[in-house]
Amino acid sequence: LVTLAAMNLKDLSFVMSFGGATLGNALIYILPALMFKKAVKDMGNNATPSLKSEVNFAMFSATLGVGMGIIGSTMALKGLKD
């Protein structure tokens, strides 16, 4: 599969930009927020109220990451048409 893609692709800039937009945002914004939410949930009653309220900020950050990923993916797809 990789060999077929390498034989057909002339320019890897689309692969790099789309991968960066999707995987980069997931790695930086979404996955840490989900891991933090799970860690606080696993703490149960031992989690302080400030940690529980910080989960809301982490999820807001993840939502922004999804938005930026959509924008980045859209820009990568627009670059493919040019």
C-alpha positions as CSV (number, residue, x, y, z in Angstrom):
1,L,0.0,0.0,0.0
2,V,2.8,2.4,0.9
3,T,4.7,1.5,-2.3
4,L,1.6,2.1,-4.4
5,A,1.1,5.5,-2.7
6,A,4.8,6.4,-3.3
7,M,4.5,5.5,-7.0
8,N,1.4,7.6,-7.5
9,L,2.1,10.7,-5.3
10,K,4.2,13.4,-6.9
11,D,4.0,15.8,-4.0
12,L,3.9,14.8,-0.3
13,S,2.9,18.3,0.9
14,F,-0.8,17.3,1.1
15,V,0.0,14.2,3.1
16,M,2.1,16.2,5.5
17,S,-0.4,19.1,5.9
18,F,-3.4,16.8,6.4
19,G,-1.6,14.6,8.8
20,G,-0.4,17.6,10.8
21,A,-3.8,19.1,10.9
22,T,-5.5,15.9,12.1
23,L,-2.9,14.0,14.1
24,G,-1.1,17.0,15.4
25,N,-4.2,18.5,16.9
26,A,-5.3,15.2,18.4
27,L,-1.9,14.8,20.0
28,I,-1.7,18.3,21.4
29,Y,-5.2,19.2,22.3
30,I,-7.6,16.3,22.3
31,L,-5.8,13.2,23.7
32,P,-4.4,15.0,26.8
33,A,-7.8,16.4,27.7
34,L,-9.4,13.0,27.4
35,M,-6.6,11.4,29.5
36,F,-7.0,14.1,32.2
37,K,-10.8,13.6,32.3
38,K,-10.3,9.9,32.7
39,A,-7.7,10.4,35.4
40,V,-10.0,12.7,37.4
41,K,-12.9,10.3,36.9
42,D,-10.8,7.4,38.2
43,M,-9.9,9.4,41.3
44,G,-13.5,9.4,42.3
45,N,-14.2,11.2,45.6
46,N,-10.5,11.8,46.1
47,A,-10.5,14.5,43.3
48,T,-10.6,18.0,44.6
49,P,-13.3,20.4,43.4
50,S,-10.7,22.4,41.6
51,L,-9.6,19.3,39.6
52,K,-13.2,18.6,38.8
53,S,-13.7,22.1,37.5
54,E,-10.5,21.9,35.5
55,V,-12.0,19.0,33.5
56,N,-14.4,21.6,32.0
57,F,-11.5,23.7,30.8
58,A,-9.7,20.7,29.4
59,M,-12.8,19.7,27.5
60,F,-13.1,23.2,26.2
61,S,-9.5,23.0,25.0
62,A,-10.3,19.7,23.3
63,T,-13.2,21.3,21.6
64,L,-11.0,24.1,20.3
65,G,-8.6,21.5,19.1
66,V,-11.3,19.8,17.1
67,G,-12.2,23.2,15.6
68,M,-8.6,23.9,14.6
69,G,-8.3,20.4,13.2
70,I,-11.3,21.0,11.0
71,I,-9.9,24.3,9.8
72,G,-6.5,22.8,9.1
73,S,-8.0,19.8,7.3
74,T,-10.1,22.1,5.2
75,M,-7.1,24.2,4.3
76,A,-5.1,21.1,3.4
77,L,-7.9,19.9,1.1
78,K,-8.1,23.4,-0.5
79,G,-4.4,23.2,-1.2
80,L,-5.0,19.9,-3.0
81,K,-7.2,21.6,-5.5
82,D,-4.6,24.2,-6.5
